[in-house]
Amino acid sequence: MNECTFFGRLTKDPEVFTTQSGNKLVRITIAMDRTVKGEKKAEFIPCIAFGRNAELIEQHYTKGREILVKARAENARGKTKEGIEYPTFRFVIERFWFAGSKKEQQKEQTATASEAEPEIPEDELEKELEEFFEEDESFEPPAENGIITSEEDIPF
């Protein structure tokens, strides 16, 4: 079973893209708190969504908004500024739920994400993902001395 559940806040507004075949893709990063030896730390989870999920996230989410996500993990490749490739991962959102205060939830009562398969076949989706992530040359992982680190401060 490949199922991951995350609860946290968006680190920035969703990034919206359209693939070459016209499908919508949204990229978000979820910040989750954890405590290590009494010190509060943050984990940053990269997620992507397609189709109706992408549309709903684009419409209803902004930086700092809480979200509960069910996703599947996929292997991916990243590239540093120096052009060095490294193995990494991404999470594809299969379902999500609005979280936060009751007042915020009431505003979004009519917007619900349905659990559905991607709107395009899996092999075609994988091909588009490969093309999309190969073209993203601006990605720079937080790294020091070749070791990937996480961001320290998120202002929300």
Legacy VTK file of the C-alpha trace (Angstrom):
# vtk DataFile Version 3.0
C-alpha trace
ASCII
DATASET POLYDATA
POINTS 156 float
0.000 0.000 0.000
1.352 3.406 -0.968
-0.620 5.901 1.105
0.636 8.928 3.028
-1.393 11.322 5.161
-0.194 14.847 5.969
-1.705 17.668 8.008
-0.145 21.108 7.959
-0.149 24.570 6.407
0.750 25.731 2.908
4.142 27.463 2.862
3.071 29.710 -0.042
0.207 30.149 -2.495
-0.309 27.158 -4.821
1.795 27.195 -7.999
-0.471 26.506 -10.985
0.789 25.012 -14.250
-0.741 23.678 -17.428
0.921 20.661 -19.017
1.630 20.527 -22.744
-1.559 18.526 -23.295
-3.641 21.135 -21.423
-4.091 19.370 -18.076
-3.954 21.479 -14.906
-1.278 20.751 -12.293
-0.876 22.463 -8.901
2.261 22.271 -6.777
2.148 22.994 -3.035
4.444 22.508 -0.059
2.943 21.551 3.290
4.770 22.563 6.482
4.267 20.213 9.418
5.498 20.752 12.972
7.321 18.122 15.003
9.206 18.221 18.286
12.729 16.854 18.667
14.242 16.867 22.175
11.840 19.621 23.204
12.706 21.818 20.215
10.096 22.608 17.575
11.146 21.682 14.020
9.353 21.839 10.677
9.104 19.276 7.895
8.323 20.435 4.345
6.349 18.045 2.141
6.258 18.690 -1.649
2.894 17.734 -3.175
1.261 17.959 -6.598
-2.378 17.636 -7.648
-4.123 17.179 -10.986
-7.547 17.766 -12.485
-10.412 18.645 -10.143
-8.181 18.466 -7.044
-5.831 20.997 -8.671
-8.744 23.306 -9.497
-10.139 23.200 -5.947
-6.754 23.794 -4.330
-6.115 26.719 -6.685
-9.530 28.254 -5.871
-9.620 27.784 -2.102
-6.083 27.725 -0.751
-3.526 30.400 0.021
-0.324 30.594 2.044
-0.820 29.596 5.684
-4.109 27.713 5.122
-4.422 24.324 6.858
-4.924 21.193 4.750
-5.263 17.454 5.345
-3.940 15.397 2.427
-3.999 11.733 1.398
-1.296 11.166 -1.218
0.872 8.505 -2.835
4.663 8.730 -2.842
6.622 8.655 -6.108
10.345 8.589 -6.775
11.704 11.628 -8.604
15.018 13.269 -9.512
16.167 16.716 -8.443
19.035 18.872 -9.665
21.232 21.321 -7.736
22.374 24.713 -9.076
25.630 23.010 -10.032
23.730 20.493 -12.199
24.245 17.537 -9.875
21.274 15.169 -9.909
20.037 13.479 -6.751
17.189 11.115 -5.907
14.187 12.664 -4.172
10.451 12.138 -3.946
7.139 13.838 -4.589
3.651 13.176 -3.294
0.663 13.069 -5.654
-2.522 14.192 -3.902
-5.314 11.678 -4.324
-7.725 13.301 -1.871
-7.708 16.291 0.468
-9.916 17.838 3.128
-10.412 21.411 4.238
-9.070 22.018 7.733
-8.971 24.945 10.103
-11.585 26.862 12.034
-15.291 26.132 11.699
-15.817 29.614 10.202
-13.297 28.878 7.418
-14.849 25.462 6.777
-18.360 26.928 6.414
-17.136 29.221 3.616
-15.909 26.197 1.697
-18.847 23.925 2.458
-19.783 23.606 -1.197
-16.246 22.937 -2.423
-15.300 19.325 -1.815
-12.676 17.215 -3.475
-13.855 13.894 -4.817
-11.728 10.794 -4.655
-11.058 10.010 -8.280
-8.489 8.554 -10.549
-6.441 11.033 -12.601
-8.388 12.308 -15.602
-5.732 10.947 -17.957
-4.299 7.397 -18.173
-1.496 6.574 -15.720
1.178 6.046 -18.411
0.330 9.363 -20.078
0.313 11.085 -16.694
3.764 9.667 -15.905
5.116 10.912 -19.255
3.751 14.419 -18.585
5.216 14.387 -15.079
8.642 13.481 -16.450
8.449 16.291 -19.024
7.155 18.768 -16.453
9.815 18.057 -13.854
12.634 17.947 -16.404
11.674 21.462 -17.511
11.749 22.847 -13.954
15.338 24.091 -13.986
14.667 26.778 -11.358
14.298 24.202 -8.564
17.025 24.596 -5.972
16.876 22.278 -2.971
18.003 23.748 0.331
21.487 22.220 0.656
24.719 22.813 2.520
27.905 20.926 1.596
25.886 18.550 -0.575
23.455 17.682 2.241
19.811 18.649 1.767
18.450 20.677 4.674
15.010 22.112 5.390
13.976 25.731 5.542
14.239 27.324 8.990
11.599 30.047 9.136
8.211 30.317 7.507
6.489 33.656 8.126
2.866 32.671 8.808
LINES 1 157
156 0 1 2 3 4 5 6 7 8 9 10 11 12 13 14 15 16 17 18 19 20 21 22 23 24 25 26 27 28 29 30 31 32 33 34 35 36 37 38 39 40 41 42 43 44 45 46 47 48 49 50 51 52 53 54 55 56 57 58 59 60 61 62 63 64 65 66 67 68 69 70 71 72 73 74 75 76 77 78 79 80 81 82 83 84 85 86 87 88 89 90 91 92 93 94 95 96 97 98 99 100 101 102 103 104 105 106 107 108 109 110 111 112 113 114 115 116 117 118 119 120 121 122 123 124 125 126 127 128 129 130 131 132 133 134 135 136 137 138 139 140 141 142 143 144 145 146 147 148 149 150 151 152 153 154 155
